[in-house]
Each structure stands twice: as structure tokens, then as C-alpha cells.
Amino acid sequence: MRIAVIADIHGNCDALEAVLDDIARRDADLIVNLGDCLSGPLQAGATAERLMTLDLPTVRGNHDRALIDRAFEEMGDWEEPAFRQLSPEQLDWVRSLPVTRVVADEVFMCHATPGDDNIMWTEALHESGSFTLRPRAEIEAYAQGTDYPLMLCGHSHIARSVMLADGRLIVNPGSVGCPGFDYDVPFYHKLETATPFACYAIIEKRVSGWMPSFYQVRYDTTRVVALATESGLQDWPSALATGFVA
């Protein structure tokens, strides 16, 4: 079995289409989506329409939740432009998304960690503003009670796989549509993936166990960079164009 895994589209429908085209050439049996589908200054409405048509197994991310759990006046600067594009039907679709899901009987899906949609499972954020791999004991602790051989997460936008002591595998496919950002909560930090490519993973079940392969897809970012520039969000244009935050 071959499962294509996407995450953190963030309303970048051009990146999503590039990834879907690439997946179509790789004989995946199933595509799953780990959330943070729409928030950002790009193409939230078009992305929602595309995802609803695809009807992929999908879980809700923290930015998906932020579109439906608070008043518009309380939304952040990623949610405000996305919310304005979304129809009531599309918001109902976001509300319908589960927090976790299991597919193929042995593949667990969540956005960040099984119990919290806002905690990076395999990365730690330091007061210096940098990210590193979490200590293995912390990664194992977040996996307690989630007894599946393959566990999928997104949220950090960093493509990574981690093998636990008992052989369970955690895979983050990276971000389809947001290759960098900066933020000032809980303190200033920024993430830079160093390329503008759209990222995803395919994970194949073999006799020896699940094996991930990570893919980066080059696409024309001209349109999404222009949309980001028009939005006034300072980190988005350079991140989409280069993978670095100016």
C-alpha cells in the first residue's frame, strides 16, 4: 500500500495542484490530509472547493480550528483574509473535520500531536527563535496511548521521520503551501525551509514496515507571491518566492 500524505496547504491552491499532479504520477493508493488547509492570504475559497471535491481523509489543524471557534474580530492575521473568502458551506466542511482519524486500520492521523493541535510533535522551539529535533523521550511521551505502527503529523512545516524505540514510525510530510513564516508568540521566531517548493510524502508499506519518501515539487509561484504581497503580510511574499523570510 502507498499512502500520499499532504499537510499545511494554507490556502495555496497553486501548490496543492502541483502536488496533486505529482502524486498522480506515483501510483498512490490513497491521499490523506493533515490539516491547516485554508488559513493565509492566498486562495482559501478555491482551496476549500478543491478539497471538498476530492473528499480526502482529513483532520482539523489549529488554523482550521481558528476559523470556526472564535468571532471574526478575534481572528489572527492568517485567518482574517481566509475567512472573508469562505462560504457558509465551506465553513461547515471545516467544522466537520475530526481532530484525529485512523485509516487502513493502522495509520493514525493528527495535525500536531494526538492530544493537542498546537504542539509540534518532533520539533522544539527555543527562545533563540530556532527549531531543533525534540529529545527522543519527549517525542515518545507524546506518542503514549497512540498504538499504531504509522503515525502522521504536520504543523511544524518540517519534513521529518522519527522511529520510536518500539518501531512505531512518526512522519511529517512538510508543508504543501507555506515554506516559511515568522511569528512573535510565545516569542519571536521564524521557520525557513530554504526552498519555495511544495512538499509532501509517500509512505509505502513493505514487508519490513512502513517506508517514507519525501518529495519537493517546483511550481510557478508568481500568482501566490502577488496575492501575498497585496495582503500586506510581510513574511509571506519572500517565503513563497524563496523559502526564506526576509
C-alpha positions in Angstrom: 0.0 0.0 0.0 1.2 3.5 -0.9 -0.2 6.5 1.0 0.4 10.0 -0.2 0.4 12.5 2.8 -0.2 16.2 2.5 -0.4 18.9 5.2 -0.3 22.6 5.8 -1.7 23.8 2.5 -2.6 27.2 4.0 -4.8 28.2 1.1 -2.1 27.8 -1.5 -4.2 26.2 -4.2 -1.4 26.5 -6.9 0.9 24.5 -4.7 -1.8 22.0 -4.0 -2.5 21.4 -7.7 1.2 20.9 -8.3 1.4 18.3 -5.6 -1.7 16.5 -6.8 -0.3 16.3 -10.3 3.0 14.9 -8.9 1.1 12.4 -6.8 -0.8 11.2 -9.8 2.4 10.0 -11.4 3.4 7.9 -8.4 0.6 5.3 -8.1 -0.6 6.2 -4.6 -3.5 4.1 -3.4 -4.7 6.9 -1.0 -4.1 10.6 -0.3 -4.6 11.9 3.3 -4.6 15.5 4.5 -3.3 16.5 7.9 -4.9 19.9 8.2 -4.2 23.6 8.2 -5.9 23.7 4.9 -7.1 27.3 4.3 -5.6 30.0 6.6 -3.4 32.6 4.9 -3.7 35.4 2.5 -3.9 33.3 -0.7 -6.7 31.2 -2.2 -8.8 29.9 0.7 -12.1 29.6 -1.2 -10.6 27.9 -4.2 -8.6 25.5 -1.9 -11.7 24.7 0.1 -13.7 24.0 -3.1 -10.9 21.7 -4.4 -10.5 19.8 -1.1 -14.3 19.3 -0.7 -14.5 17.8 -4.2 -11.6 15.5 -3.5 -13.1 14.3 -0.2 -9.8 13.1 1.2 -9.5 11.7 4.7 -8.6 14.9 6.5 -8.1 16.1 10.1 -8.5 19.6 11.5 -5.5 21.7 12.2 -5.1 24.5 14.7 -5.5 27.1 11.9 -8.6 25.3 10.7 -10.0 25.5 14.3 -9.2 29.2 14.4 -11.6 29.8 11.6 -14.6 28.4 13.5 -14.0 28.7 17.2 -13.9 32.5 17.6 -15.5 35.7 16.4 -14.1 37.3 13.3 -12.9 40.2 15.4 -10.7 37.8 17.4 -9.1 36.1 14.5 -5.4 36.3 13.7 -3.9 37.8 10.5 -3.8 34.4 8.8 -7.5 33.7 9.5 -9.0 37.1 8.6 -8.2 37.0 4.8 -9.1 33.4 4.6 -12.4 33.7 6.4 -13.6 36.5 4.1 -13.3 34.1 1.1 -15.2 31.2 2.6 -18.8 30.3 2.1 -21.1 29.0 4.9 -20.9 25.6 3.2 -17.1 25.7 3.2 -17.0 26.7 6.9 -19.4 23.8 7.7 -16.9 21.5 6.0 -14.2 22.8 8.3 -16.5 22.2 11.3 -17.0 18.6 10.1 -13.3 17.7 10.2 -12.2 15.3 13.0 -9.3 16.1 15.3 -7.8 12.6 14.7 -8.5 9.8 12.3 -7.3 6.3 11.6 -7.1 4.9 8.0 -6.1 1.5 6.7 -6.6 0.2 10.3 -3.0 1.0 11.3 -2.3 4.6 10.2 -3.0 7.3 12.7 -3.6 10.9 11.6 -3.4 14.1 13.6 -2.3 17.7 12.9 0.3 18.3 15.6 0.2 15.8 18.5 -2.6 13.3 19.3 -3.8 15.4 22.3 -3.0 19.0 21.2 -3.3 20.6 17.7 -0.8 23.3 18.6 2.3 21.4 19.9 4.9 20.3 17.5 5.5 16.6 17.9 9.1 16.2 16.7 10.4 19.8 16.8 11.2 22.0 19.8 11.1 25.8 19.6 13.8 27.6 21.6 14.0 31.2 22.9 16.6 31.9 20.4 13.9 31.6 17.8 15.3 28.4 16.3 13.9 24.9 15.9 15.6 21.6 16.7 14.6 18.0 16.9 12.9 17.2 20.2 14.6 14.9 22.7 13.5 11.4 22.0 12.0 11.0 25.4 9.6 13.9 24.7 8.6 12.6 21.3 7.9 9.2 22.9 5.9 10.8 25.7 3.5 12.5 23.2 3.1 9.1 21.5 1.9 7.3 24.7 -1.5 5.8 24.2 -1.4 6.0 20.4 -0.7 2.4 19.4 -0.4 2.4 15.7 2.7 1.4 13.6 2.4 4.6 11.5 1.6 8.0 12.9 1.2 11.1 10.7 1.5 14.7 11.8 2.1 18.1 10.3 2.1 21.6 12.0 5.8 22.3 12.0 6.1 22.5 8.2 9.4 20.5 8.6 9.6 17.2 6.7 10.9 14.5 9.0 10.5 10.9 10.1 11.2 9.6 13.6 11.5 5.9 14.5 10.4 5.2 18.1 12.1 2.7 20.3 9.3 0.1 19.8 9.4 0.5 16.0 6.5 2.8 15.6 7.1 5.5 12.9 6.1 9.2 13.0 6.2 11.0 9.7 5.7 14.7 9.0 5.4 15.4 5.2 6.4 19.0 5.4 4.1 21.8 4.1 2.4 21.9 0.7 1.8 25.7 0.6 3.8 27.6 3.3 7.6 27.2 3.2 8.4 29.8 5.8 6.9 32.2 8.3 7.7 34.3 11.3 5.6 34.9 14.5 6.0 36.6 17.8 4.2 34.2 20.2 5.4 33.0 22.7 8.5 35.0 21.5 9.8 36.0 18.1 10.8 33.0 15.9 10.9 32.1 12.3 10.9 29.0 10.2 12.6 28.8 6.9 12.7 25.6 4.7 15.2 27.3 2.3 13.2 26.4 -0.9 9.9 27.6 -2.3 8.9 24.1 -3.2 5.6 22.4 -2.3 6.3 19.4 -0.1 4.6 16.1 0.5 5.5 12.4 1.3 4.5 9.0 0.1 4.7 6.2 2.6 4.8 2.6 1.4 4.0 -0.5 3.4 6.7 -3.1 2.8 7.4 -6.5 4.3 9.9 -4.7 6.6 7.5 -2.0 7.6 6.4 1.5 6.5 8.9 3.4 4.4 8.6 7.1 3.7 9.8 9.0 0.7 9.8 12.8 0.7 9.1 14.9 -2.4 9.6 18.6 -3.2 7.7 20.0 -6.2 8.7 23.1 -8.1 5.8 25.2 -9.3 5.2 28.7 -10.6 4.9 30.9 -7.5 4.2 34.2 -9.4 0.5 34.3 -8.7 0.7 33.4 -5.0 3.5 35.8 -4.3 1.5 38.6 -5.9 -1.5 37.7 -3.7 0.7 37.6 -0.6 2.2 41.0 -1.5 -1.2 42.5 -1.9 -2.2 41.2 1.6 0.4 43.2 3.4 1.6 40.2 5.4 5.4 40.8 5.5 6.7 37.3 5.8 4.6 35.6 3.1 6.0 37.0 -0.2 9.6 36.2 0.5 8.8 32.8 2.0 6.7 31.8 -1.0 9.3 33.1 -3.5 12.4 31.7 -1.8 11.8 29.6 1.2 13.4 32.3 3.4 11.7 35.0 5.5 13.0 38.5 4.6 
